[in-house]
Amino acid sequence: MLTLLSCTKKSTGGGGPEPLPLPRFFDHPAWHPDGRWIAAEHSDSVDTNGDGKPDRGFAGIWLVNSENGEKQPLISGFGLPAWSPDGKKLALMSGAQIFTVEVTSLDPAQVDTNTLKQLTFEGNNFYPSWSPDGKWIAFDSNLDDSVGAYVIWLIKSDGSSRKDISIHGTGGWRTPSWTPGQEIVHTRWLAIGYPEIFVMDSTGNNARRVTVKPEDAELNPKVSSKHRVVFSSVPREGYPTICTIHPDGSEFRQLTNGPDYRPAWSPDGERIVFLHWNFLEQVPGSGQLWIVNKDGSGLRQLTFFRER
């Protein structure tokens, strides 16, 4: 997760201005319903007074233009963005708690901080996801689990009610994502092997397994408007890749060669944005957002921040 960086200021020791932070990788992209903008975690320096010189470190959620990669800061100190179905609000996370905020403009990027609402107050809570009707937000939390395992909760988007829909003692249930049919796709850590993808109804019942790859870890599933699941498949050896599959387990397809993480669908279900990041060496395009078509064609790098 991103950590809030302090603003640049003059040193009291006479050593001149403190250095601005280097740009950090993008992470956890979320495509806005209008298709033009992508929210993502990022930290970079910004010019706050218009003199052409970066004078502040901004870590938090940025908006990235899905066509040309232009980026602009939206709200600092938060991560894990998730758009409401109408695109007017973000669910987001700070300090392991879930919040919502109204986004009043996309270009320029603006939020109304007076609408910032905290929904959770206990435990560690991550990965918010809006229901298609906008009434509920699913998230994973270790609240009330005797061994601190993460399970999936639902909370009304106004914070008025919440419920645990998982079965405790069955391993971690994480990273929920709603389907257009009001089911919830998620990962489950099984007793043997790595996490696999499951789908269940919004009461936690009628669960069925989507992926069966015990040697791989299947992470961060997201469901498109056309009912197809995209996820990052992490093999025991080799690079993580972006893959897709139908919720019934059919038509598995590998789209990239990796190392790739945290995919998210475009609103029309035709394209996927993801983080390409080589942890071991800084290769061209590492740490950046990339886009690929749903059939694996059209792979292109979207963002190009400069290392200083």
C-alpha positions in Angstrom: 0.0 0.0 0.0 1.1 3.6 -0.5 2.3 5.6 2.4 1.5 9.3 2.5 4.6 11.3 1.7 5.3 14.7 3.4 5.4 17.8 1.3 8.8 19.2 0.3 10.0 21.9 2.6 13.2 23.9 3.2 15.7 22.2 5.6 16.2 24.0 8.9 19.8 22.8 8.9 20.9 25.0 6.1 21.2 22.2 3.6 18.7 23.5 1.1 15.4 22.0 0.1 14.7 18.4 0.9 14.6 16.2 -2.2 11.3 15.3 -3.7 10.3 11.7 -3.7 11.0 9.6 -6.8 7.9 8.5 -8.8 6.6 5.2 -7.4 4.9 2.4 -9.4 1.2 2.5 -10.2 -1.0 0.0 -8.5 -4.6 -1.3 -8.1 -6.1 0.4 -11.2 -9.8 0.9 -11.4 -11.5 2.0 -14.7 -14.1 4.7 -14.4 -17.5 3.9 -16.0 -17.1 6.5 -18.7 -14.1 4.6 -20.0 -11.8 7.7 -20.2 -10.1 7.7 -16.8 -8.5 5.1 -14.6 -8.0 5.6 -10.9 -4.8 4.1 -9.5 -2.5 4.3 -6.5 0.7 6.3 -7.3 3.1 8.7 -5.7 5.0 11.5 -7.5 5.9 15.2 -7.3 3.5 17.9 -8.4 3.7 21.6 -9.2 1.2 23.3 -6.8 1.9 26.9 -7.6 2.1 26.8 -11.4 5.8 27.9 -11.7 6.8 24.8 -13.6 8.8 23.3 -10.7 7.6 20.3 -8.7 7.2 21.4 -5.1 5.2 18.8 -3.4 5.2 15.0 -3.0 1.7 13.6 -3.6 1.0 10.0 -2.6 -2.5 8.6 -3.0 -5.0 8.1 -5.8 -4.3 9.6 -9.2 -6.4 9.7 -12.4 -4.8 8.4 -15.6 -6.2 9.1 -19.0 -6.8 5.7 -20.6 -5.8 6.8 -24.1 -2.6 8.9 -23.6 -1.5 8.1 -20.0 -1.8 11.7 -18.8 -2.0 11.6 -15.0 -3.4 14.0 -12.4 -3.6 13.7 -8.6 -7.0 13.2 -7.1 -6.8 12.5 -3.3 -3.8 11.9 -1.1 -3.3 9.3 1.6 -5.7 6.7 0.2 -5.5 3.6 -1.9 -7.5 0.7 -3.3 -9.9 2.8 -5.4 -13.2 1.3 -6.5 -15.8 3.3 -8.5 -19.5 3.3 -7.8 -21.6 2.1 -10.7 -22.6 5.7 -11.6 -19.0 6.9 -11.4 -19.9 9.7 -8.9 -18.1 8.1 -5.9 -15.1 6.2 -4.9 -14.8 3.6 -2.2 -11.2 3.7 -1.0 -9.0 2.7 1.9 -6.7 4.4 4.4 -5.3 3.1 7.6 -6.9 -0.3 6.9 -10.4 1.3 7.0 -12.9 1.7 4.2 -14.2 5.2 3.2 -16.3 6.7 0.4 -16.0 10.2 -1.2 -17.8 12.0 -4.0 -15.8 12.8 -7.1 -17.1 16.1 -8.4 -14.9 16.4 -11.5 -12.7 14.1 -13.6 -10.9 16.8 -15.6 -9.7 18.5 -13.6 -9.6 15.8 -11.0 -11.5 16.9 -7.9 -13.2 15.4 -4.9 -15.4 17.0 -2.3 -13.6 16.3 0.9 -16.7 17.3 2.9 -18.4 14.1 1.7 -15.6 11.8 2.9 -17.3 9.1 5.0 -15.7 6.4 7.0 -17.6 3.1 6.8 -15.5 0.8 9.0 -13.8 1.5 12.3 -12.4 -1.9 13.6 -10.1 -4.6 12.3 -8.2 -4.4 9.1 -10.3 -3.9 6.0 -9.3 -3.9 2.3 -10.4 -4.3 -1.3 -13.8 -2.5 -1.5 -16.1 -3.5 -4.4 -19.5 -1.9 -5.2 -22.6 -4.0 -6.0 -24.1 -3.4 -9.4 -27.0 -1.5 -7.9 -24.7 0.7 -5.7 -26.4 -0.3 -2.5 -23.7 -2.5 -1.0 -19.9 -2.6 -0.8 -18.1 -5.9 -0.4 -14.7 -6.0 1.3 -12.4 -8.4 3.1 -11.7 -8.0 6.8 -10.1 -9.8 9.7 -12.7 -8.4 12.2 -14.2 -11.0 14.5 -12.2 -13.9 13.2 -10.6 -15.8 16.1 -7.3 -16.4 14.3 -7.2 -13.2 12.3 -8.1 -14.7 9.0 -9.6 -12.5 6.4 -13.3 -13.1 5.4 -15.7 -11.2 3.2 -18.2 -8.7 4.6 -20.9 -6.5 3.1 -21.7 -3.0 4.2 -24.4 -0.7 2.9 -22.8 2.1 0.9 -24.2 4.6 3.4 -22.6 2.7 6.3 -25.9 1.9 7.9 -25.6 -1.9 8.1 -23.0 -4.6 7.7 -22.9 -8.4 7.7 -20.3 -11.1 7.5 -21.1 -13.6 4.7 -18.2 -15.9 5.0 -17.7 -19.3 6.8 -15.1 -18.9 9.4 -12.4 -21.5 9.9 -12.2 -22.3 6.2 -9.2 -20.2 5.3 -8.9 -16.7 4.0 -11.5 -15.3 1.7 -10.2 -12.2 0.0 -10.5 -9.6 -2.8 -14.2 -9.7 -3.6 -15.6 -8.5 -7.0 -19.3 -8.3 -7.9 -20.6 -9.9 -11.1 -23.3 -8.1 -13.1 -25.7 -10.8 -11.7 -25.0 -9.8 -8.1 -22.7 -12.7 -7.3 -19.3 -12.3 -5.7 -16.1 -13.6 -7.2 -13.2 -13.9 -4.7 -10.1 -15.8 -3.8 -10.0 -18.5 -1.1 -6.9 -19.9 0.5 -7.3 -23.6 0.6 -5.9 -26.1 3.1 -3.7 -27.6 0.4 -2.1 -25.4 -2.3 -2.4 -21.8 -3.2 -5.5 -19.5 -3.4 -8.1 -20.3 -6.0 -11.0 -18.3 -7.4 -14.5 -19.0 -6.2 -17.9 -17.4 -6.9 -20.9 -17.3 -4.5 -24.1 -15.5 -4.1 -24.4 -12.4 -1.9 -25.4 -14.4 1.1 -22.2 -16.4 1.0 -24.0 -19.6 -0.2 -24.0 -21.6 -3.4 -20.3 -21.3 -3.8 -18.5 -23.0 -6.7 -14.9 -23.2 -7.6 -13.8 -21.3 -10.8 -10.1 -22.2 -11.1 -8.4 -25.6 -10.3 -4.7 -24.9 -10.5 -3.1 -26.1 -7.2 0.4 -25.2 -8.2 -0.5 -21.6 -9.0 -1.8 -18.7 -6.9 -4.8 -17.1 -8.6 -5.1 -13.5 -7.3 -7.2 -10.3 -7.6 -10.1 -11.5 -9.7 -12.3 -8.8 -11.4 -15.5 -9.4 -13.4 -16.3 -7.6 -16.6 -19.7 -6.3 -17.8 -19.7 -9.4 -20.0 -19.4 -11.9 -17.1 -15.7 -12.8 -17.8 -13.2 -13.0 -14.9 -9.7 -11.5 -15.2 -7.0 -12.4 -12.7 -3.3 -12.6 -12.1 -2.0 -16.1 -12.1 1.2 -16.6 -10.1 3.0 -19.9 -10.9 5.4 -21.6 -8.5 8.1 -20.9 -11.0 8.1 -18.1 -13.6 6.3 -14.8 -14.0 2.8 -13.9 -12.9 0.6 -13.4 -16.0 -2.8 -11.9 -16.7 -5.5 -14.5 -17.5 -9.2 -14.7 -18.1 -11.8 -17.3 -17.5 -15.6 -17.7 -17.5 -17.2 -18.0 -14.0 -18.2 -21.6 -14.8 -14.5 -22.4 -15.3 -14.5 -22.6 -19.1 -12.4 -20.9 -21.7 -9.3 -20.2 -19.7 -7.0 -17.8 -21.6 -3.5 -16.4 -20.8 -3.1 -12.9 -22.2 0.4 -11.7 -21.2 3.8 -13.1 -20.5 4.4 -11.2 -17.2 5.4 -10.1 -14.7 1.9 -8.6 -14.5 -0.5 -7.9 -11.6 -3.8 -6.4 -10.4 -5.9 -6.3 -13.6 -9.1 -4.3 -14.1 -11.7 -4.3 -16.9 -12.7 -1.4 -19.0 -16.4 -0.7 -18.6 -17.3 -2.2 -22.0 -15.4 -5.4 -21.1 -13.2 -5.1 -24.2 -9.8 -4.1 -22.6 -7.8 -4.7 -19.4 -5.5 -2.4 -17.5 -2.8 -3.9 -15.3 0.5 -3.3 -13.5 3.6 -4.6 -15.3 6.4 -4.8 -12.7 9.6 -6.7 -12.5 10.6 -6.8 -8.8 14.1 -8.1 -9.5 15.3 -5.7 -12.2 14.1 -2.4 -13.6 13.3 -3.3 -17.2 11.7 -0.8 -19.6 8.0 -0.4 -18.7 8.4 -1.8 -15.2 6.2 -0.2 -12.6 3.9 1.2 -15.2 0.3 0.6 -16.3 -0.3 -1.4 -19.5 -3.4 -2.2 -21.5 -4.3 -5.3 -23.4 -7.4 -6.3 -25.4 -9.6 -9.1 -24.0 -8.2 -11.5 -26.6 -4.5 -10.7 -25.8 -4.0 -8.4 -28.8 -3.1 -4.7 -28.7 -0.7 -4.8 -25.8 0.6 -1.3 -25.1 2.3 0.6 -22.3 0.0 3.4 -21.0 2.1 5.4 -18.4 5.7 6.6 -18.8 6.8 8.4 -15.6 10.5 9.3 -15.6 12.9 8.1 -13.0 14.9 11.1 -11.6 
